[in-house]
Amino acid sequence: MQDLSKTRIALLCLALLGGLHATGARAEALACPDLANATQVQPCPNDAELQYTYNGYCSDNARLYGRDVLTCASFENYKAAKNNALWEADGGRFDGYLSCNVGAETIKASKAVKIRVERVKTLTRVICDYENDHRMVHRTKSVCTVEAADCTSGECKANCK
């Protein structure tokens, strides 16, 4: 009976030590991913799908969406704004809806311009802006700060804790 109690105490101590080790804060450095290695994970919508969503988004019920007058001025304006597909980079850590109006080779050739951080309640968004108006985002519960914001002069970075 005494051996069983010692075993339970030893297991409890190991569990507590493991829990303390697991909750230790680790800093993580994030850099804007290279879009040359990004992959498109969602297909671009076809014209029929865009027409369907245009009719819903820009219909008489558009007041529910805040009356986006410029986007709804014409189907061409809507297509320029909403013809997007989901892309991922850095093994899925960063994602973004990139324009289907731009060729994949142009997207992959786009270089990072700047990095910034936005905090909304408990969620932090690490935002990387690229040439040709592309944007990739990493979402985390960690608190992040920008170490180097300008990507044009070298590697831009954010640190998350």
C-alpha positions, -999 to +999 in steps of 0.1 A: +000+000+000+028+024+009+045+018-026+012+027-043+011+061-024+047+068-033+040+061-069+010+084-070+030+112-053+058+107-078+034+108-108+017+139-093+051+157-090+060+148-125+027+161-138+031+194-119+066+199-132+055+191-167+027+216-165+050+243-152+074+237-181+046+237-207+032+271-195+066+289-197+065+318-221+084+314-253+092+343-276+086+336-313+101+357-341+079+361-371+090+374-405+069+381-436+069+349-456+082+348-492+052+346-515+073+325-540+065+296-516+028+305-511+001+282-523-034+289-534-057+267-513-091+278-526-101+281-563-110+315-578-147+320-582-161+318-618-182+346-633-215+328-625-205+327-588-194+363-588-227+374-605-247+355-578-228+371-549-230+405-567-268+402-569-269+394-532-243+419-520-254+448-541-292+442-540-318+463-523-308+446-491-273+460-495-280+483-465-272+453-444-236+454-457-233+492-451-241+504-487-208+499-503-216+523-531-182+522-550-181+484-551-217+481-561-215+508-589-209+481-615-202+444-618-167+453-630-161+472-597-175+443-577-153+418-595-122+440-589-129+441-552-143+406-546-126+382-571-103+367-544-091+333-534-075+320-501-037+316-502-014+302-474+023+307-468+048+295-442+031+262-437-003+278-431+009+302-404+001+331-427-030+334-450-048+359-471-074+364-497-054+374-528-068+388-561-077+364-588-074+394-612-036+391-609-017+361-622-002+336-598+033+343-611+028+380-603+016+372-568+045+348-562+070+375-574+056+402-550+080+413-523+071+422-487+069+460-481+060+463-444+049+445-413+026+457-386+007+444-356-029+450-346-044+439-313-081+435-309-092+423-275-073+390-270-063+384-307-032+398-324-029+401-361+006+402-376+000+418-410+024+417-439+018+440-468+033+431-502+037+448-536+006+448-558-017+453-528-014+418-514-017+411-477-009+380-456-020+377-419-009+356-390-034+354-361-023+346-325-033+350-289+003+361-281+012+397-276+034+408-305+055+439-312+072+450-344+110+449-343+117+460-379+087+474-399+103+482-432+108+451-454+123+469-484+157+473-467+160+438-454+141+413-433+112+427-413+102+411-381+077+409-352+083+393-319+054+375-301+054+364-265 
